[in-house]
Amino acid sequence: MPATVKELSYVGIEADDLDAWSGFAGRLLGLMPARHEDDIRTFRLDDRVHRTIVVRGPRNDLAFAGFDCGSDADLDEVVALLRAEGNEVVEGGAELASERGVGRIYVTTDPEGNRVELINGLKEADTPYAGDVNKYGFQTRQGGAGHMFLLCTPGGGRERMLEFYGHLGFRLSDYIKDEVAPGVFVDAAFTHCNGRHHTLAFAEMPAPFKLHHFLIENNDMSDVGWAYDRIVEARVPLLHTLGMHPNDKMFSFYAHSPSGIAVEYGWGGLIIEDDSTWEVAEYDTISAWGHKNPMELGTSLIELAKRGQELQEAAMKAAAGRAAE
């Protein structure tokens, strides 16, 4: 069996406001802060040195993504396969390996120009993971850092991405095509490289950024609810309210990060136990329930609250009239 990527090891974001990211990721989402320097902030989800890396820059988009190949031999095989397919892959060197906290590292780019770092040996931190805000910890044992939803150039970008990441061992999970507005479709392909339902999803969509969102998965549903309350109370813009997807069964909400990139914060994602029996499906809706547009939902809730108040006032008036008889 050919060597493959084993997991998404870390996500790197380029952002122009690192202090805002520290508050958002640390105090609101409950990630454990690690490095805190002028030009870099890193955050932990487990005992590894980091899973989310935020570096200073103007792009406010994906900066890089690290994929663990599992062993030195597998890393060498994956690199050789990419080179055989005509992709430029360069060795990162000792300085970059130290910066990323890995044993070895190679760097390439995918068809959309995203920086892909192929690594082995993401180091453990010097201290055990301890979450002051997140009570039950994060799910990394069955799939690494989470997943990413990447946007592709219309007119073939998705197929080029599927081919490239197919060389890394990503396998198709399913498709979703949903008309999210009149004549506007989200047509996404979801792929996995381990048991997690998807580590990478791709959709063709004109946008000024490459990364639509990345997922942080919790070990317990309660932490999702508590974080949702913190996000709402802090007036952080929501992309989608609480809901569940039909394909990966993730219970989650989406919040806009300080860079505009969305973060899906969830629990309970489906695990693909056996690829040999997995059947690729096609869905016609992004969400089985929930994940509402906050602005539309807010308008509806205000209207419902007014109607409820009117009904309550009418009931109280009727009760008072009966008591006076």
N, C-alpha and C positions, 0 to 999 in steps of 0.2 A: 504494500500500500504506500503510495507516495506521501512525502512529508507535507504537512499543512500547518497553517496558523492554528494555534490552540485557543486563543482568546484575545479580546481587546484588553490590553494591559493598562493603558492610560490615554486620556484625552487632553490635548493641549489647546488652549484658547488664547488668541491674541486680543488684548483689551486695553482701552485707554484709561480706565478707572479701576485700578487695582484695589483701592480702599473699599469701593462699593462692592467689589467681588468678595472681599473678606467678610463684609457684613452679610451679604446675600448667601454665600455658600456656608459660612461658618455659623452665624447666629440664627439664620432663618431655616436653612436646610439641614443644619446639624452636622456638616462634614467636619472632620477634625483638622484644624490648621496644622501645617508642618513648617515649611520655610516661609518666612515673612521678610522680604527684602524689597528694596525700592523698585526693582524691575521684575520681580517674580513672586508669586504666591502659590504655594502648593497645598493640597488637601488630601487627607487620607480617608479611606472607606474601611480599611482593615489593617492588618499588621505590615503591609508593604509600605515602602517609603512615601509613596503617593499614588493616587489614581486620577486626580484632576490637577492640571498644571495651568496656571494663568500667567502669561508673560506680557510685559508692557509693549504696546504698539498701536497703530491707528486703525487696524483693519476691523476689529470687533467681529472676528470670525474664527473658524477653525485654523489653528496654526500647524498642528501635526497630530497624528494618531499613532500610538505604539501598539504593535501586535506581537505577542509572545509566540514563538515557534516551538517552545517546549524543551529543546535540547540543542547543543551545538551542532550535532549532525543534522538535525531537521532544519535548523537555520541555514546551514550551508546548502542543503538540498533545495530549499525554497528559493534562495538567492540564485542558484544555478538555473532553476526552472524559469524564473523571471528573465534572466539574461538570455536564455535560449529562445525566449519568445520575443526578443528584441527590446526589452526594457533596460534602461540604464539604472544600475544599482551600484552605489558607492559605499565603501566601508566608512562608518562614522568616526572611528578612531577613539583613543583612550579618553580624550577630553570630553567629547560628547557622551560617551558611555558613562563617565563619572557624573556629568550633569544630569543625565536621565536616571542614574542609579541602577544601571544594568550591567551585566557581564560583557555582552557584545552587542553591537548595533550596526545595521546597514540602513541606508536611506534611498528611497526611490519616490516617484510621484505616480499617482493614478491618472487615468485619462482626463479627469477634470482639473488636474493640477494640484490636487491635495497632497501634502507631504506625508508619506507613509514611512514609518520607522519599524523595521523588522528587528526584533530583539530576542535575547534570551537572558534569563536570570534577573528579573526585577527584584531588587534587594529587599530584605525585611528591614523595618525600622529598628532603631536602637531601643525604642520603648514600645510596650504593648499598645494596641489600639485602645483608646478610651474616649467615649463620646459623652460630652457634657449635656448635649441637647437631644440628640437622637438616642432613645432609650434602649432599643433592641438591636441596633447595629444594621449593617448593610449586607446585601446578598452579593457576594463576589465569588463564592466557592464553585458555583455552577455556571460560570460564564464570564468571569473577570469584571472589568470596570463598568459594564452596562452595554448600551447600544447607541448607535448614531444613525440619524436619518439624514441622508445626503441628497442635495438637489443637483440635478444634472441638466446639461444643455439640451433643450428640445431638439428633436430630429435625430435621435439615435444615441444620445448620451447615456441613457440607462443601459442599453445593450452593451455598450463599450465597457461600462463599469462592471456589469455582470461577468463579462468575459475576463477582465483583468483580475477581479477578486476570485473568480473561479479558479485561476491558476494558484491562488493562495489556499484553496480548499473550501471556499464558501459554497454552500449548497442551498438550492432554492427551498424556501419554506412555504410561501404562498403569495398571492396577489390580492390587492384591494384596489378597486376602481370605484370611486364615489363622486357623484356630482354635488360638490359642496356649495355651488351657487349656479344659477341658470347659465348653462353652457361652459361652466368651469369645473374641470375634473381633476381629482387627485388620483393618479394611476401609479401605484407603488408596487415594487417587488421587494420581498423580504427574504433575507438569506441568513444562514447560521453556519457556525464553524465548531460548535459544541452543543451541549444540550439546551442552552438558552434559545428560545424560539427564534429570535433574530438578534444578530450582533450588528448587521448593516442592512439598512433599507435604502432604496433608491427610487427617486421619482423625478421625472422631467418637469421642470417648472421654472419659468423666468424669474430670477430673484437676484438681488445684489450680493447675496452671500451663498456660501457653499453648504453650511451646516444649518439645517432647519432646527433640529433639537438633538440633545443627547439624554439618555436615561440614567437615572440613579435609582436603584431598586433597594427597597427596605426588607428587613426580615419579618416585620410585623405590620399589619394594617393600621394599627393605632398610630404609629409614627407618621404615616401619611396624613391622617386626620389632624394630628397636632401641628404638623408643618403647614397644612392648609390654613389652619386658624392663624398661625403666625404670619403667613404671607398676606392673608386678607387684612389682618390688623395693622400690618406695616404698609398697607396700600401699594404693594408690589403689583404691577400689571399682570393680569392673568391672560393667557392665550385660550385655555380651555378649563372649564370647571371639572369637578370630580366625575369620573366615568369609567367605562371598561371597554376595551377593544374586543372585537369578535374573534380575532385570530390568536393573539398571544394571551388573552384573558387578563391582561394587566389592568389592575385597579389603580387609577392615577389621576393626577391633574398636571397641567402645564403652566409654568410661570415664566415670564420674560426675565432673563438675566439682565444685569446692568449693560451688557453689550447688545441686547436685543435678541440674541439667540435664546431659544426656549429651552427650558429644562423640564423633562418629564420626570415626575417624582412618583414612584409607584411601588406596588407590592403584588406578589402572587402570580408572576409571569409563568406561562406554560413552559414545561421542560419536554423536549423531544427525546424520548428514551431510546428509540430504535429507528435509525434512518431507513432500515430495510422495510419497515412497515409503514413509514410516514407517507401520507398521500397529500400532494400539493393541491390546495383548494383555491378558489377564487371567491372573494367576498365583494359585496356591492355597497358596503357602508364602512366608514372608518371606525365608528363606535357602536357597540351593541346597545349602550344606553349612556346618557350623560355626555360629558365633554362638550358642553354647550358654549356658545359664544357669550362671554360675560356681559357684553353690552345688551344683546337681545334678551338674555335671561333677566338682567337687571330691570329692564323696562317691563317685562312680563310680571316679575315679582312685585314691582311697585303697583301695577294695576290690580293684581290679586290682593295685595295688602289693603288697598283702598276698598275693594269690594267686600273683603272680609270685615273691615271696620264698619262698613255700612250695614252689613247683615247683623253684626253684633249689636250695633246701636238700635236697629229695628227690633231685635229680639228683646233687648233690655226695656225698650219703650213698651212693647206688647206685654211683657211681664209686669211692669209697673201699672199698666192699665188694668190688668186682671186683679192685681192686689188691691186696687182702689175700689173695685166693685163690691 
